[in-house]
């Protein structure tokens, strides 16, 4: 009888350990899913997630048309000279790119072809490229972020014009 009692206690003891194992497995699975989901959300928010800009292209066009109506219409694209710049980081790499700026109006185009503004814009782009590493510009997202940064830097220089878009007609990293 004592052996039957021991077998019953052993079965009951192993049942508790199985229950604890199931509970711990469930807790760890839920925690893992929660942490993984939070990580995916933060990755999405930091890289692919975007929010609508506060000002739209149509608003800028209306503002420009109301301030200074011109007879000149159409896309205003300025092609900058080619850049050959050293990238930051190790190993040392060089980037060669040609940047085309699409501006919203003729006035902005006139501002960017001004020698002083053109030199400032080139300097800002060179500084920006020197701060980037190969891993920053090798992906599509990196190129899009680079375009956004270039547009931001040039818009800081132009008092009245606005960059609508940036186009890379040559983009080579060695």
Phi, psi and omega in degrees: 000324180295328178291321178295323178294319179294319179296321178294319178292323179293320179293320179292321178294319179289332176294321178293321180291327177292319178297317179295320178296318179295317180295315179296319178299316179296317180297315180293324178295316179295317179297318180297315178296320179295314180294318178297317178296319177296319178297317177297319178299315181294323176296315179298313182296323184277336185242309186259335181291141179215161177236154179296142179290157183286335179237138183257167179298321180296321177298316179296318179298317178297317179297317180294317180295325181285329182284310185215091178291134180234160177273347183273123180232165176120175177286137180250102183244126178249125179263118179278159175298158181292147178253135168233111191224146172281134175276157176281172177088177179242143354288159181294131178225159178242151176235138175236123180214154176242128185248130173247131181254125173260121183254158184282331184214171181293326180298318176296323177297317178296323179293320184285333178278352173300132186303319182293314180292323179297317179294318178297318180297315178298319180297316180296320180293318178298315178300318180296315180293325178295332181276348181271152174252171180301319181294336178288330187246000184282334183266167177297319178299320179298320178293320178294319177296323178296317177301315180297317179294320179296315180299318179298314182296317182288324177296334176291332182278319186280119181289327185239332182279164178223138176279127178273315182204161178240136177237136173259115177265346173215133180211099183233129176243128179240000000 
